[in-house]
């Protein structure tokens, strides 16, 4: 398990560094994203959908506020169009990370974990814990991208990864986009309450997972 945590921390540090750099440079902030969506809306709703997909795909490389963007997709496009655009975006990012790591991830893992035994323990730990991590990954920023990369580098079967990804992400996207579709600037409460409930459910899942792991020791 320690090797799995080590790889997660290193990947998380890389994503966090990119996020901090983007924040300091004023790239992909919530205000910027909303402004771009408003401009796209003034042209054509299809531009909004395309921008949502593009921004959520870019999330693989530069962290974007996924929940906020999904809610905004529902606000600007309505439901289910907003949910569809958001789902295409997060799916493209997830499988982009999966495919890139499956194809080119081995050298990076060998650099982090130099001993074969350590790499085998890392892969075994992810096979054991990966499914739940993937399903609950939306609880924390950057965790969806980290789990996608680890699923790829450990050669998790694509359909198996897709199933866990779908279970964890489709309800999240549907609920967030619907909340955005019934919210407004004058009454943003549905979006706010939905964000709190979604994170509450996911964090509760992590809490019980941790308790189960501790009890199993």
N, C-alpha and C positions, 0 to 999 in steps of 0.2 A: 504493500500500500504506500510506503514512503516514496517509492520511485514514481508512482502515479502522481502523488501530491507534488513531487519535485518538478515533474514535467508540466503539470498544470500551473504551478507558480511561475515557471519561466515563460510559458506561453502567455499567461496573464500579464506578466510584467511587460512583455513586448507590446501587447495590445494596449495596455494602459499608457505606455510611453507615447504611442501613436495618438491615443485619445488626448492626452495632456498637450501634446504638440499642436494638435488640431484645435483644441480649445484656446490655447494661447494665441494662435494665429487667427482665431475667429472663424474657423471653418466648421460647417455642419452644426452650428448651434441651433437650438430650438427656434429662436427668432428668425434665423436665416432660412431654415426649412419652411417655416410658415410663410415667410415672404415669398419664397420661390413658388410654393403651392398656390398662393393667391395670384401671382403673376400668370402661372400656367392656367389657372381657372379662367382668367380673363381672355385667354386665347381659345382653349377648347378643353373639355373634360378629359379627352384622350391624352392630352399633355400631362394632366395631373396624374393619371394612371401610370403613364410611362415614367414620370419623375419619381413616383412612389416606388415602383419596381427598381429603378436605377439606384435610388438612395439606399434601399434596403439591401441591394446586392453589394453596394460599396461598403456596407456594414461589415463585410468580411475583412476589409482592409483598414477602414477608419470607422471607429465606433460612432454610431448615430443613435439618437433616442428612439429605439424601436417602438416602444409602447406609445409614446407621444405621436410618432409618425403614423402608426396604425389607427389611432383615434382620429387624427387629422384626415386620414384617408377616408374614414367613414363620414366625417363632417363634410368634406368637399365632394365626395362621390356618392354618398349615400350607401345604403346596405341593399344588396350584397356586393355591389361593384367595388366599394372600398375594401371589403374583406378579400375579394378575389385578387385585387392588385397587391395588397399587403402579403397575401399568402404566396403569390408568385415570387415576390421579392425575397421573402425570408427563405423560401425553398431554394431559390437560385443561389443565395449566399451559402446556405448549409451544404448543398451538394457541390458547390464550387470548392469550399474548404475540404470536404470529404475527398473529392477527386484529386485535388492538388496534393494533399497529404498522402493519399494512397500511392500516387505516382512518384512524388519526390520527398516524402517525409522521412524515409529511412536514414539518409545521411544526417539529418538534424537530430534524430533520436540517438544515433551512434555517437554524435558529438556530445550530447547531454549525458547519456548513459554508456560509458565506454566498455563495461563488462557485459558479456552475453547473458550471464545469469540475471543481471539487473534488468536488461531489456525483456527477458522472458517473464520476470516478476511483474514488470510494468504492464505487459500485454495481458497477463493473467488477471491482474487487479482490475484492468479496464473491462475485461470480459465479464467479470463478476459484478462490478459496480456501474459499468457504462450505461446499461439500459435505463436505470432509475435516474442517473445523472442527465441523460439526454432528455427524458420526459420532464424533468424539473429544471432544466437549464435556464428557462426564462426568468427564474427567480433573481438572477444576478446579471449585470452587464458583462458582456464578453464571454460568458460561460457557454452560450450556444455555439459560438465560433470555436472555442477551445474543445468542446466535446465533438464537434464535427471533424476537427483536425485529428483528434485522437482516435475516432472511429475509423477514419481513413488509414492512418498509419498502422493501426493494429489489424487491418484487413477485416473489419466487421462486414459481413455480407451486406450488399447494398439494400436488398429488400428488408433485411432485419433492421438496419439503420432507419430506413424510410418508415417502417411501422412505428418505431419508438418516437421518431421525429413527429409523425402525424399525430400520435396520441397527445404529445406534449404541446404542440404548436397550433393545431387546427382550432380547438376550443378557445385558446387564448386569443387568436386572431379574430374569430367570429364575435366573441364577447366584446373585445376592445373596439372593433370597427362598428358594431351595432351601437355601443355607447356613444361613439363619436357622431353617429348618424342622428341620434335623438338629443344631442347637446347643441348648445348655441353659445354665443358670446354672452348673452344675457342670462343663460341658465346652463352653466357648465357642470352642474352637480353630477349628472349621470357619468360623465367621463372621469371626474375626480373619484367618485365612489367606486367605480369599476376598477380603476387603477389600484386603489387601496385593497379591494377585495381580491383581485388577482394576485397581488404580491403577498397578501396574507395567506391565501391558499397554498401558494408555492413555498413560502417560508415555513409553513406548518408541515408540509411534506418533507422538507429538509430536516426539520426538527425530529420528526418521528423516524426518519431514516437514520439519523445520527444515534437516536436512542436504541434502535434495533441493533446497530453495529456495536455499540458499547455493551449491550446486554449479551451479544453473541460471543464476546471475548472471554 
